[in-house]
Amino acid sequence: MPLVLNKIWVAFILVGFVAAVAQLLQGDLEIFTRVLNGLFETAKTGFDISLGLVGVMSLWLGVMKIGERGGLIELFSRVVAPFFRRVFPDIPAGHPASGSIVMNVSANMLGLDNAATPLGLKAMQELQEINPHKDTASNPMIMFLVLNTAGITLIPTSVIAIRQSIALKQGLVGFNAADIFLPTLLGTFVSFCAGLVAVALWQRINLFCKPVLAFFAGFAALMGGLYFWLAGMPAEQMAQMIGLLGSGLIVSLIVLFVAVAAWRGIDVYESFVEGAKEGFGVAVQIIPYLIAMLVAISVFRTTGGMDWLIGGIRSVVLALGLNDDFVPALPVGLMKTLSGSGARGLMVDVMTTYGVDSFPGKLAAIIQGSTETTFYVLAVYFGSVGITKTRYALAGGLIADAVGLVGAILIGYAFYH
């Protein structure tokens, strides 16, 4: 939703300027100096963070290229295929759309956003081929998009990379940026389940079948085992164990990809380099969007606008008798529905303001990693095939977003508060 993001960006600048003029009229002669210094400092911060992101994204996409050529990503797709066949009963057996959907969702689960988008657009084109009403979203299209916007992310690659970059800038030695792995996985699973159940009820899809029940049972067993393992641990030890689990799984996955690819005779080094080049391009593309949003937020924050917004939300939360420690991270979730780059900028702002290892900083990372840009995804995917009547797709996506946001906040409290 570029138009919506444009309005938000302009509003941050204009509201901040009006607030600055009001403070100037009240005798604050340093306000515009602070705003200008904030702009320069924020632009530098955004560039520094992006530089750190280049290395990590190059590393991860290089590893993913090894996994792709080694056949493990395709194997993963085949494992989850039975589940998706039951969730999309209107797609004819053997139709290529099924394969594209599985590959798209698999890429999203592994954090491969650059690979997931072209696969998703291909899936939409193939779903349009079997759509009897070319201007109206079909049932499989709606299910696909809602699951896409609420999809499970096994490894929040970019969030971990940004956390590591900010931690280095803040001088945190030995910081484990992967300690949000388990909370983010739980948050994104909650969002996924909400979207799946909502659309299944609309489409009267029976979820009580073996592949679907096996999927939920497997995840529930995994979470139950982790709960009994972590239950009773002091908060600090629990955080260490979660970090160990996240970093251990990621390192093990890298070693597995390399070992299998080498065993199959793949040129592992060249595969890594090719994927790393893609990672470099992805990270560089983020720089202007991140800096653009950060400078607008800087004006809004320096002039007191962000404090006013958070203060207003906090007043409502306190009036309801709730704990308000989550409020600084809440704008990330509200923005994520509209714009991924906008939410990324707000997440960075929370981490730099409160600290990457603070509760708001961790919660902002969980929210960023477990919610999705519903408006943007619907606009791009439906627009690519000329769909103008989206039926209940937006409602399903917003339900998944809302439940996912609440779930992420509660999970953040359970793990870190």
N, C-alpha and C positions, 0 to 999 in steps of 0.2 A: 504494500500500500504506500507507494512513494508519495502520493499526494497528502495522505494523512501525516506521514513523517515530516514532510515539508512544512505543514502547518504547525506541528509541534516544535520543530526547530526554530521557525520564525517567532513563535510565541515565547520560547525561552529567551531569545535575544531581546524582543521588544518589551516583555514584562520586566526583564532585568534592567533595561535602560530606564524605564519609567520609575522603577524602584530606586535606581541610582539618582535620578533627578530629584526625587522626593527627599532622599537623604541629603543631597547637596543643599536643597532649600532649607533643610533643618540645621545646616551649619557644618556638615561633614565634608570638608574640603579635600579629603584624601580618597574619597570613594572611587573616583575615576582612575586614580593611580593604582588602587588595589585591583580594579577590574582589568586594567591593561596588563599589570604584572601577572594576574591570574591567567589571562589569555596566553601570554608567552610561556608561562610555566606549564600550563596544561598541554599546549601543543608539543612542548619538549617531552613531557611525560608520555603522551600518546605515542610519539615516535619511538621512545626508548622501549616502551612495552611491546610495540610492534616488532622491533628488532629482535627482542627475545623470543617473540612468537615465531619468527622466521625459522630459527634453528629447530625448535621443537616440532613445528608442522612439517618441516622437511624430513626430520627423523621419522615421524609417525607415518607419513604418506609413503616414504621409502620402504618402511616395514610392510605396509599394507600392499604395496606393489609386489613384494616378495610373496606374501600370502596369496595374492591373486594368481600369480604365475605358478605357484606351487600347488594350486588346486584346493586349498583349505577354505577359501571364501565360497567357492562353488559348492564344496561339501556342506558347509554351514547352511547354504541356501536349500539344499536338498533335504536337510534334516527338518527345517521348519516348513517345508512345502505342504505336508499333510494338513497342518493347522490352517493354512491359508485357503486350501481347497474347500474346507468346510465353511469358512467365513465368507467366501464368495461363491455361493451356490449358483448364481445366474451366469457365471462365465462357463462357456462350453468346455468340456474335457479336452485337454490338449491344445487349447488356444494359447498363442504366444503371450497374451496379456498376463496370464498366470505367472509365467516365468519372469517377466519384467517386474511384476509387483513384488515377487519374492526377492529378487535381486535388489530392488529399490529399498525395501524394508531392511534387508540384511545390511546394505551399505549404511543406512541410517543408524542401525544398531551398533555398528562398528565405528561410527563417527566420521564416515567418509562423505561429508556433505557435497563435495565437488563431484563425486561419482554418483551420489544418490539423485541429484537433480536431473541430469540427463536421462537416467533410467526411469525416473518418475514421469518425465514428459513423454518418453517413449511408451510407457504403460498407459498414459491417458490417451494417446493417439490410437493405440490398439483397442482400448475400451470403447473409443468413439466408433470404431468400425462395427461393433456389435450393438451399438446404441440405436434403438428404433426411432428415437426423437432427438435429432441432432442439436437442437438448441436447448435441450433440457437434460440435466444431470441424471444419469441412470443410477440404479441402486449400487452396482459395483463401484461406480465412480465416487459416490458419496462415502461408502465404506472405506475405499482406498484413501481418500483425502483426509478423512477424520483420523484413521490410523496413522497416516503420514504426519499429521500435525501433532498427534499424541504419541508418536512412536517411541518404543523403548530404546534408550541409548545405553549400551553396555559400558562404553568408555567415553566420557565427555572430554574428548581430546583437546579441543580449543580452550575450554574452561581451565583444564589442568595446566595447559601451556601458559595462559595469561596469569594464573595464580603464581606459577613458578617465576615468571618474569617480574611480577610486582614484588614478590618476596625477596628476590635478589636486589631490587632497587631499594627495598626497605631494610636491607642488611640482615635478613633472617638466614642464619647459617644452618644448614641441615634441615631446612623446611621441607615437609612432605606434601607436595601439591596434590597428590593422589588420595589424600585421606577423605575426600568427599565422594569417593567411588561408590561405596555402599549406600549412603544416604541418597545420592543422585539416582542410583539404580532403583531404589524403592520409590522415589518420587515419580520417576518417569513411568514405572509400572502402574502406579495408581492412576496416572493420567491416561495411560493406554487402556486400562480396564474400564474406566469411566466412558471413554469414547466408544469402545467396542460394545459395551452393554447398551449404551444409549441408541446407537445405530441398529444394533441387533433387535431391540424392542420395536423400533420403527419399521424395520423390514421383516419382522417376525422370523428371524433366523434362530434356529434351535442351537443353543450353545452347549446343551447337555449331550455331547457326543464324545467319543473316546479321544480324538486328537486334541480337542479344545480342553477337555477336562484333564488330560495328561499334561498339557502345557501349564495350566493353572496349578495342578497338583505338584508338578516338578518345581515350579517357582516357590510355592508355599513351603515345600519340604526344604528347599535351599534356605529360605528366610528363617524357617523354624530352627534349622540347625545352627545358623548364625546367631539367632537370638539366644539359644541355650548356651552357646559358646561364650557370648559376650555378657550375658546376664550376670549381675552381681559384681562385675568389675568396677573399680573406681573410674570416674569420668576420664581422668588423665590416661589410665591404662587402656580404657576402651578406645580412646582416640588413637593411641599408639597401635593397637591391634587392627583397627580399621585401616589405618595408614599402611600397616604391614600387608594386610590382605590386598588392598588396592594395588600397591606397588609390586607386590609379589606376583599377582595375577598378570599384570601388564608385562613384567619382565619375562614371565614364563611363556606368555603368548608370543613375544618377540622371538624367544629361543626356539619355540615350536615351529614358527613360520620359517625361520632360517634353516633349521635341521631338516624339515620335510622338503623344502625347496632344494637343498643341497643333495639330499638322498635321491631326488627325482632328476638330478642332473641339470637343474636350472642355474644359469649364471647369476648367482645371488648378488654379487657386487654390482653388476650392471643394472639389475632390476632395482636395487636400492637407489642407485644414482638417478635412474629415470623417474622413480616415484618422488625422490627428494626434489627434483626440478619442479614437479607439479606442486609440491608443498611450498616451495619458495614463491611460486606465482600466486598461490592462494593467500599466503600471509601478506605479500606485498599489496594485493588488492584490498585488504582490510584497512591499510594505513589511512587513506583519505577519509573513509567512513568513520573510523574510530576518532580521528582528530576532529572532524567536523562536529560530531556529537559531543565530544569532550569540551570543546571551546564554548558551545552553546550552554552546556550544563555549568561550565565555569562562570559565565555571566550570571546565570540564574542563581547559582549558589553564592557567589561573592556579594551580590546585592541583597541577599537574604530571602530570595524567592523559594529556594529549596527548603530552608528552615521553616518558612511559612507553610509550605505544602505538607511537610512531614509533621509539623506541629498540629495542623488541622486534622490530619489522619490520626495522630496520637490522641488528640482530645476525644475523638469519636470512640477510639479503642478503649480508652480509660473510662469513658462514660458507660461503656458496656461491661465494665468490670474485668477487662482482660489484661494480660501482661503485654506491655508495649515494646518489648525489646526487639521484636521483628519488624517494627515500622520502618526503620531506615532502608531495609532491603525490599520493602513492598513495591516501590516504584519500578523495580526491575521486572517483577511479574506483570505489572499492569502494562508496561511498555512492550514486553516480549510478544504479547498478542498482536501488536501492530508492527513491530520492527525488530529483527534480530540485531542489527547494527546499533539501533537506539538502545536496546536493552543491554548490549555489550558495553556501551559507553557508560550507562548508569551503574552497571556492575563494577567497572573499573573505578568509577567515582566513589562508590561505597567502600571498596577495598583500600583505596588510597586515603580516604577520609578517616575511616575507622580502624584500618589495619587489615591486612589480608588474613591474619590469624584470629581476628575478632569474631564474635558471634554474628554480627550483621554481615561481615565479610564472607564468612562461611555460608551463611544462609543465602546471600545473593548468588553465590556460586552454584548452590544446589538448585535454586529457582531457575537460573540461566540454563543449567544442564538438564532440567526435567520438564520444561515447558517449551512451547513452540510458537512460531509466528503464523497464527491461524489466518489472519486476513491476507498476508502476503502470499502464503501457499495457495489459498483458494483463488486469489486473483491471477497468479501466474499459471497455475495448472488448468483452471477452467478457461482462462483467456487463450491458452495455447491451442485449444480445440473449438473455440467459438461457442462455449456454453454460456447462455445468458440467464437461464432459469435454474438456479442452484438448489431449489427446494429447501430441505432442512439441513444442508451441509454446514452452513454457518452455525446453526444452533447446536449441532453435534460437536463441532470443533470448540465452541465456547464452553459447553458443558465439560468437555475434557480439560480445557484450560483452567476453568474455575476449580474443579475438583483437584487437578494437579497442583495448583498454587496453594490451596489450603493444605493438601497432603504434604507438600514440600515444607511448609512452615511447621507443621506438627512434627514431621520427621526431623527437621533441624533442631527443634526443642528436645526431642527424645535423645538425639545423639550428642548435642553440644551445649545444652543449657543446664 
